[in-house]
Amino acid sequence: MKKTMSLAITVLCLATNQWAFSQKKTADSVSIENVKKDSLITQSKIPFEGYDLSWINGQNRQTDFPLTLKDKDGETIITGVAYVDSYFNYDFNRPKDNTHNASAAIGRSNEFTINMASVGLETNYKNVIGRLWLQFGQMGSIVQDLDGTVNHGKNTSASNLKYIREAAGGYHFDVMHGLNVEAGIFMSYIGLESYVLNENWNYQRSLVCDFTPFYFQGARVQAYPSKKFKTEVWVMNGWQTYNSWNTGLSIGNSNYYRPNENLQLVANFYLNGKDTRNNPGVRRFHHDNSVVARYFNRKDSKGISQVAFSLNTHYGFQSGAGVKAKDNYMIGTSLANRIWFNQNKFALTLRGDVISNPGAYLAFTPSPVANNDFNDALATGKDLKMFQGTATFDYMPNQFCTFRLEYGYRSSNIPYFAGREGTTSPDGWADTAVENWRPDLRKRDSRLTLAVIFRL
């Protein structure tokens, strides 16, 4: 499975410019915290009003949205979105098939790659919710292409859906500080980090986010009881699936609390997931929580201008019908610290994360060739345990462009990462017969990644 978190809060009492804040693993939409006042004249209750949340890990840092069409009264009708993420990744193991495995963010090595190109439109005009974002690029091959539920029955396929990054319709009700009802394809609410990589402090997501979902198909209700709190109830087909594995639906809940613009507390839940093929007796439960805090803020400084940290922890399991939770769970945590310099034009982020996944039911398959050292280790009862360390340097000349240089190191207690001979076939090509060949899997890998990201 993926998943790759991702990475996302819709406040539809606001103009289009407010949309993406509700989603952690998305957010090509306009964040409510940065919305222009001319679209809010008629509103008296605005969630998180006056907060600058562009610094938060997993959030869009844009404050200006130039692709906006307004009516004669100055109210936003529709907002356009454009996004291009390209990278060059050098894997120090130099796999001959140029495949960087076990990641939902980086899929190739030693070559240039378009990771994601995306365009979209969104509107909240007259309380009506409408949103369509399309996507193309490598990330679809390592996230959406792995969705096995498209083979459950007929009249469905990944080719019909994977180019839709998000599509939804709904309505905003003017009660409390806002109430939104929507249905469609959404980016996942689970995990701190976004599906859209430039919203994250690092290019490669943390392990706890990469092992959790990036999208759902279903419906949600978002309620804002007060200026500082948001809660969501979700009903979904399954865990990162377009369709369902069995009969029945999954249930989810997401909660945000922001007492001020320097602190964010989040708790998310996934319940009753029947996500095992032809075995509805196996149920899945997951919970993640996070703390993001900014403890220094002097944006006009040409030295250190901001400092913040994020802590994200995840625990989940599946059990029932002969499957035991003690043998099928995932637990992990990620801690990151980011320092901005020179009026936030430069930033350095250091992050470390660990994960334990007995049964490896959330782990990426390291190779399409089943006869490998990873599967042999699992068969002997070994648990998958991993560590990842990441150092990321960003240059952000303006809010529409990011240059990112990142070093990453990963280690595992069992062979998991691509080695020199690759993980595809003897000569590295997918159409070559493998016969008795075994993938070259290593316990460690390291990489150097340069990314250039444009967003408008």
C-alpha positions as CSV (number, residue, x, y, z in Angstrom):
1,M,0.0,0.0,0.0
2,K,1.2,3.5,0.2
3,K,0.9,4.7,1.2
4,T,2.8,7.5,1.4
5,M,0.7,11.3,4.5
6,S,-0.7,14.8,2.6
7,L,-1.2,16.1,4.2
8,A,-5.5,19.4,5.3
9,I,-9.4,22.9,7.0
10,T,-12.3,24.1,4.7
11,V,-14.0,27.1,6.0
12,L,-16.7,27.8,3.5
13,C,-18.1,30.8,5.3
14,L,-15.1,32.5,3.8
15,A,-14.4,33.4,0.2
16,T,-12.6,31.0,-2.1
17,N,-9.3,32.2,-0.7
18,Q,-10.0,30.4,2.6
19,W,-10.4,26.9,1.5
20,A,-7.4,24.6,2.0
21,F,-6.7,25.0,5.7
22,S,-9.0,22.1,6.6
23,Q,-6.8,19.5,5.0
24,K,-3.4,18.4,6.2
25,K,-2.4,16.3,3.4
26,T,-3.6,18.7,0.7
27,A,-3.8,22.3,0.6
28,D,-3.6,23.6,-2.9
29,S,-6.5,25.6,-1.7
30,V,-6.5,29.0,-0.2
31,S,-5.9,29.0,3.5
32,I,-8.4,30.8,5.7
33,E,-5.8,32.3,7.9
34,N,-4.3,34.3,5.0
35,V,-7.6,35.4,3.3
36,K,-8.0,39.0,2.2
37,K,-10.6,41.0,4.1
38,D,-12.5,42.1,1.1
39,S,-14.1,38.7,0.8
40,L,-15.2,38.6,4.5
41,I,-17.1,41.9,4.8
42,T,-20.4,40.2,5.5
43,Q,-19.0,37.6,7.9
44,S,-19.1,38.2,11.7
45,K,-17.6,34.9,12.9
46,I,-14.4,33.8,11.2
47,P,-12.5,30.8,12.6
48,F,-8.9,31.5,13.4
49,E,-9.4,35.2,12.4
50,G,-6.2,37.2,12.5
51,Y,-3.9,34.2,12.8
52,D,-0.8,33.8,10.7
53,L,-0.5,30.0,10.2
54,S,1.6,30.0,7.1
55,W,4.6,28.7,9.1
56,I,2.9,25.5,10.2
57,N,4.3,22.1,9.0
58,G,1.8,20.8,6.5
59,Q,0.2,24.1,5.6
60,N,0.3,26.3,2.5
61,R,2.6,29.3,3.1
62,Q,0.9,31.5,0.4
63,T,-0.7,34.7,1.5
64,D,-1.4,36.0,-2.1
65,F,-3.6,34.2,-4.6
66,P,-3.4,36.1,-8.0
67,L,-5.6,33.7,-10.0
68,T,-8.8,35.0,-8.5
69,L,-12.0,36.1,-10.3
70,K,-14.4,38.4,-8.4
71,D,-17.9,39.7,-9.0
72,K,-18.8,43.4,-9.2
73,D,-19.2,43.6,-5.4
74,G,-15.7,42.3,-4.8
75,E,-16.7,38.8,-3.7
76,T,-14.6,36.0,-4.9
77,I,-16.3,33.8,-7.5
78,I,-13.5,31.3,-8.3
79,T,-9.8,30.8,-7.6
80,G,-7.4,29.0,-9.9
81,V,-4.4,26.9,-8.7
82,A,-1.2,25.9,-10.5
83,Y,1.5,23.7,-9.0
84,V,4.7,22.1,-10.4
85,D,7.1,20.0,-8.3
86,S,10.3,18.6,-10.0
87,Y,13.4,17.0,-8.4
88,F,16.7,15.3,-9.0
89,N,17.4,12.6,-6.5
90,Y,20.9,11.0,-6.0
91,D,20.7,7.6,-4.2
92,F,24.1,6.7,-2.9
93,N,23.3,3.0,-3.4
94,R,23.0,3.7,-7.1
95,P,20.4,1.1,-8.0
96,K,20.7,0.1,-11.7
97,D,17.0,0.4,-12.3
98,N,16.9,4.0,-11.1
99,T,14.2,3.1,-8.6
100,H,14.2,4.6,-5.2
101,N,11.9,2.3,-3.2
102,A,10.0,2.4,0.1
103,S,8.9,6.0,-0.3
104,A,5.6,7.7,-1.3
105,A,7.4,11.0,-2.0
106,I,10.5,10.0,-4.0
107,G,10.2,7.2,-6.6
108,R,13.2,7.6,-8.9
109,S,17.0,8.0,-8.4
110,N,19.8,9.5,-10.4
111,E,17.6,11.3,-12.9
112,F,15.3,14.3,-13.2
113,T,11.6,13.7,-12.4
114,I,8.3,15.6,-12.5
115,N,6.9,14.6,-9.1
116,M,3.5,16.4,-9.5
117,A,2.0,18.9,-11.9
118,S,-1.4,20.1,-10.8
119,V,-4.0,22.6,-11.9
120,G,-7.4,23.2,-10.3
121,L,-10.4,25.5,-9.6
122,E,-12.3,26.0,-6.4
123,T,-15.2,28.2,-5.3
124,N,-17.2,29.0,-2.2
125,Y,-19.5,31.5,-3.9
126,K,-22.8,32.2,-2.2
127,N,-22.1,29.3,0.3
128,V,-21.8,26.7,-2.5
129,I,-18.7,24.5,-2.3
130,G,-17.1,23.4,-5.5
131,R,-13.5,22.1,-6.0
132,L,-11.7,20.2,-8.7
133,W,-7.9,19.7,-8.8
134,L,-6.2,17.5,-11.4
135,Q,-2.8,15.9,-11.0
136,F,-0.2,14.3,-13.2
137,G,3.4,13.0,-12.5
138,Q,5.4,10.3,-10.8
139,M,3.6,10.5,-7.4
140,G,0.5,8.9,-8.9
141,S,2.5,5.8,-9.8
142,I,3.5,5.2,-6.2
143,V,0.3,6.2,-4.4
144,Q,-2.9,5.9,-6.5
145,D,-1.7,3.1,-8.8
146,L,-1.5,0.8,-5.7
147,D,-5.2,1.0,-4.9
148,G,-6.4,-2.6,-5.2
149,T,-10.1,-1.8,-4.6
150,V,-10.5,-0.7,-8.2
151,N,-10.5,-4.4,-9.0
152,H,-13.5,-5.0,-6.7
153,G,-16.3,-5.5,-9.2
154,K,-16.8,-3.6,-12.5
155,N,-17.5,0.0,-13.6
156,T,-14.4,1.3,-11.9
157,S,-10.7,1.7,-12.6
158,A,-7.7,3.7,-11.4
159,S,-7.2,5.2,-14.8
160,N,-10.6,7.0,-14.4
161,L,-9.8,8.5,-11.0
162,K,-6.0,8.8,-10.3
163,Y,-5.7,12.1,-12.2
164,I,-8.2,13.7,-9.8
165,R,-6.3,14.9,-6.8
166,E,-9.4,16.2,-5.2
167,A,-13.0,16.8,-6.3
168,A,-15.9,17.7,-4.0
169,G,-19.1,19.5,-3.8
170,G,-21.1,20.7,-0.8
171,Y,-22.7,23.6,1.1
172,H,-21.7,26.0,3.9
173,F,-24.3,26.7,6.6
174,D,-24.0,30.0,8.6
175,V,-24.3,28.4,12.1
176,M,-21.8,28.6,14.9
177,H,-18.5,29.7,13.3
178,G,-19.4,27.7,10.2
179,L,-20.7,24.2,9.3
180,N,-19.7,22.5,6.0
181,V,-21.2,19.4,4.4
182,E,-19.3,17.9,1.5
183,A,-18.9,14.7,-0.6
184,G,-16.3,13.6,-3.1
185,I,-12.6,12.7,-3.2
186,F,-10.5,14.3,-0.5
187,M,-6.9,14.5,0.7
188,S,-6.5,12.6,3.9
189,Y,-7.0,14.1,7.3
190,I,-4.7,11.6,9.0
191,G,-1.0,12.6,9.6
192,L,0.6,16.0,10.1
193,E,2.3,16.4,6.8
194,S,0.7,17.2,3.5
195,Y,0.4,15.2,0.3
196,V,1.6,18.5,-1.4
197,L,5.3,18.4,-0.6
198,N,6.2,22.0,-0.5
199,E,3.7,22.5,2.3
200,N,5.9,20.3,4.5
201,W,9.2,21.4,6.2
202,N,10.9,18.4,4.5
203,Y,10.7,17.0,1.0
204,Q,10.6,13.3,2.1
205,R,7.7,12.9,4.6
206,S,8.3,11.4,8.0
207,L,7.8,7.6,8.3
208,V,4.6,8.1,10.4
209,C,3.1,10.2,7.6
210,D,4.4,8.1,4.7
211,F,2.8,5.0,6.1
212,T,-0.6,6.5,6.5
213,P,-3.3,7.5,3.8
214,F,-3.1,10.3,1.3
215,Y,-6.7,10.3,0.1
216,F,-10.3,9.1,0.8
217,Q,-13.5,8.9,-1.1
218,G,-16.5,9.7,1.0
219,A,-18.3,12.5,2.8
220,R,-17.5,14.8,5.7
221,V,-19.1,17.4,8.0
222,Q,-16.8,20.2,9.3
223,A,-18.0,22.2,12.3
224,Y,-16.4,25.2,13.9
225,P,-18.0,25.6,17.4
226,S,-15.7,28.5,18.2
227,K,-13.0,30.7,16.7
228,K,-10.2,28.4,18.0
229,F,-11.6,24.9,17.5
230,K,-12.6,22.8,14.5
231,T,-14.0,19.2,14.5
232,E,-14.8,16.9,11.5
233,V,-16.8,13.7,11.1
234,W,-15.9,11.5,8.1
235,V,-17.6,8.5,6.4
236,M,-15.3,6.8,3.9
237,N,-15.0,3.7,1.6
238,G,-11.8,2.7,3.2
239,W,-8.1,3.3,4.0
240,Q,-6.6,5.2,1.0
241,T,-9.1,3.6,-1.4
242,Y,-11.4,4.8,-4.1
243,N,-13.8,1.8,-3.5
244,S,-14.3,-0.6,-0.6
245,W,-12.6,-3.9,0.1
246,N,-15.8,-5.4,1.7
247,T,-19.3,-4.2,2.5
248,G,-19.5,-1.4,5.1
249,L,-17.9,2.0,5.5
250,S,-15.1,3.5,7.7
251,I,-15.6,6.3,10.2
252,G,-13.2,9.1,11.0
253,N,-12.8,12.1,13.2
254,S,-10.4,15.1,13.1
255,N,-9.9,17.8,15.7
256,Y,-7.9,21.0,15.6
257,Y,-7.4,23.4,18.5
258,R,-5.4,26.6,18.0
259,P,-5.5,28.9,21.1
260,N,-3.3,31.4,19.3
261,E,-1.3,31.6,16.1
262,N,1.8,30.1,17.7
263,L,0.3,26.7,18.8
264,Q,-1.6,24.0,17.0
265,L,-2.9,20.8,18.7
266,V,-4.4,18.0,16.6
267,A,-6.0,14.6,17.3
268,N,-7.3,12.3,14.5
269,F,-9.0,8.9,14.6
270,Y,-9.9,6.2,12.0
271,L,-12.4,3.6,13.1
272,N,-14.1,0.4,11.8
273,G,-11.9,0.1,8.7
274,K,-12.7,-3.2,6.9
275,D,-9.6,-3.0,4.8
276,T,-8.6,-6.6,4.2
277,R,-9.8,-8.2,0.9
278,N,-12.6,-10.7,1.4
279,N,-12.2,-10.6,5.2
280,P,-14.6,-8.1,6.7
281,G,-13.9,-9.5,10.2
282,V,-10.6,-7.7,10.3
283,R,-11.1,-4.2,11.6
284,R,-8.6,-1.3,11.6
285,F,-8.2,1.4,14.2
286,H,-5.7,4.3,14.0
287,H,-5.0,7.5,16.0
288,D,-2.5,10.2,15.4
289,N,-1.8,13.4,17.3
290,S,0.5,16.3,16.8
291,V,1.8,19.5,18.5
292,V,3.3,22.3,16.4
293,A,4.6,25.3,18.2
294,R,6.5,28.5,17.2
295,Y,8.7,29.7,20.0
296,F,10.5,32.6,18.3
297,N,9.0,35.1,15.8
298,R,10.7,38.2,14.5
299,K,9.8,38.2,10.8
300,D,11.6,41.4,9.9
301,S,14.9,40.1,11.3
302,K,17.7,39.5,8.8
303,G,19.2,37.0,11.1
304,I,17.0,34.3,12.7
305,S,13.4,35.3,11.9
306,Q,11.3,32.3,13.2
307,V,11.9,29.0,15.1
308,A,9.3,26.3,15.5
309,F,9.1,22.5,16.2
310,S,6.6,19.8,15.3
311,L,6.0,16.5,17.1
312,N,3.8,13.9,15.4
313,T,2.9,10.5,17.0
314,H,0.9,7.7,15.4
315,Y,-0.5,4.4,16.7
316,G,-2.8,1.9,15.0
317,F,-3.6,-1.7,14.5
318,Q,-5.8,-4.2,12.8
319,S,-7.5,-7.2,14.5
320,G,-10.3,-9.8,14.2
321,A,-11.0,-13.0,12.3
322,G,-7.8,-14.6,13.4
323,V,-5.6,-11.5,13.1
324,K,-4.1,-10.3,16.4
325,A,-3.4,-6.7,17.2
326,K,0.0,-7.5,18.9
327,D,1.2,-8.9,15.6
328,N,-0.3,-6.2,13.3
329,Y,0.3,-2.7,14.6
330,M,2.2,0.4,13.7
331,I,3.6,2.9,16.2
332,G,6.0,5.7,15.6
333,T,6.9,9.3,16.2
334,S,8.6,12.2,14.4
335,L,10.3,15.3,15.8
336,A,11.3,18.2,13.6
337,N,12.8,21.7,14.3
338,R,12.9,24.5,11.8
339,I,14.8,27.8,11.8
340,W,14.0,30.6,9.3
341,F,16.5,33.2,8.4
342,N,16.6,36.6,6.6
343,Q,12.9,37.6,6.8
344,N,11.9,33.9,6.2
345,K,13.7,33.6,2.8
346,F,15.9,30.8,4.1
347,A,15.1,27.9,6.4
348,L,16.9,24.9,7.8
349,T,14.9,21.9,9.2
350,L,16.3,18.9,11.1
351,R,14.1,15.9,11.6
352,G,14.3,12.4,13.1
353,D,11.7,9.7,13.1
354,V,11.3,6.1,14.2
355,I,8.6,3.5,13.5
356,S,7.8,-0.1,14.4
357,N,5.4,-2.1,12.2
358,P,5.0,-5.7,13.2
359,G,3.4,-7.7,10.4
360,A,4.5,-4.9,8.0
361,Y,0.8,-4.5,7.0
362,L,1.4,-0.8,6.3
363,A,4.8,-1.1,4.8
364,F,5.6,-0.5,1.2
365,T,6.5,-3.7,-0.8
366,P,10.2,-3.2,-1.5
367,S,10.1,-5.1,-4.8
368,P,7.6,-6.6,-7.2
369,V,9.6,-9.8,-7.0
370,A,8.2,-11.7,-4.0
371,N,11.3,-13.9,-3.6
372,N,13.3,-11.5,-1.5
373,D,15.1,-11.0,1.8
374,F,12.4,-8.7,3.2
375,N,9.7,-11.3,2.9
376,D,12.0,-14.0,4.1
377,A,12.7,-12.0,7.3
378,L,8.9,-11.5,7.9
379,A,8.3,-15.2,7.4
380,T,10.7,-15.9,10.3
381,G,8.7,-13.6,12.6
382,K,10.9,-10.5,12.5
383,D,9.2,-7.1,13.0
384,L,10.0,-4.1,10.7
385,K,11.7,-1.3,12.6
386,M,13.0,1.8,10.9
387,F,14.8,5.1,11.6
388,Q,15.0,8.1,9.3
389,G,17.1,11.3,9.7
390,T,16.6,14.3,7.4
391,A,18.3,17.7,6.9
392,T,16.5,20.2,4.6
393,F,17.7,23.6,3.4
394,D,15.1,25.9,1.7
395,Y,15.6,29.1,-0.3
396,M,12.3,30.9,-0.8
397,P,12.8,34.1,-2.9
398,N,9.1,34.7,-2.7
399,Q,5.9,32.8,-1.8
400,F,5.5,31.2,-5.3
401,C,8.8,29.4,-5.6
402,T,10.9,27.1,-3.4
403,F,14.4,25.7,-4.0
404,R,15.0,22.8,-1.7
405,L,18.2,20.8,-1.0
406,E,17.8,17.7,1.3
407,Y,20.0,14.9,2.7
408,G,18.2,11.8,3.9
409,Y,19.4,8.7,5.7
410,R,17.3,5.6,6.5
411,S,18.0,2.3,8.3
412,S,16.0,-0.8,8.9
413,N,16.5,-3.9,11.0
414,I,15.8,-6.1,8.0
415,P,16.8,-5.7,4.3
416,Y,14.4,-3.1,2.8
417,F,16.1,-0.5,0.7
418,A,17.3,-0.8,-2.9
419,G,20.9,-1.7,-3.5
420,R,23.2,-1.5,-6.5
421,E,21.5,-4.4,-8.4
422,G,18.1,-2.8,-8.0
423,T,14.7,-4.3,-7.2
424,T,13.1,-4.8,-10.6
425,S,14.9,-7.5,-12.6
426,P,18.4,-8.8,-13.5
427,D,19.0,-5.9,-15.9
428,G,16.7,-3.4,-14.3
429,W,13.9,-3.4,-16.9
430,A,10.3,-4.3,-15.9
431,D,9.8,-6.6,-19.0
432,T,12.8,-8.8,-18.3
433,A,12.1,-12.3,-16.9
434,V,13.3,-12.6,-13.3
435,E,13.4,-16.5,-13.0
436,N,15.5,-17.2,-9.9
437,W,16.9,-13.7,-9.6
438,R,16.5,-12.0,-6.2
439,P,16.3,-8.2,-5.6
440,D,19.2,-6.5,-4.0
441,L,17.9,-5.2,-0.7
442,R,20.0,-3.4,1.9
443,K,19.5,-2.3,5.5
444,R,20.6,1.3,4.9
445,D,20.3,4.0,2.3
446,S,21.1,7.7,1.9
447,R,20.3,10.2,-0.7
448,L,20.7,13.8,-1.8
449,T,17.7,15.5,-3.3
450,L,17.3,18.8,-5.1
451,A,13.8,20.0,-5.7
452,V,12.4,23.1,-7.5
453,I,8.7,23.9,-6.7
454,F,6.5,26.5,-8.3
455,R,3.0,27.3,-6.9
456,L,0.6,30.0,-7.9
